């Protein structure tokens, strides 16, 4: 069984060998987007609850219409 080998390449850029992320930027983005995503989650939950309530309303109305049609026909 042959193992795949990756070809060795010479580094040609000026990037550090072990790049490290910018912790200040990551902190800033986390501070900004955590509340944004939390609000979006809450808005989606409210939207889902409204859709569920409308589905229940439509199902009850459909049941009433079917029952009345059976009685009247």
Long-range contacts (C-beta under 8 A, 24 or more apart in sequence): none
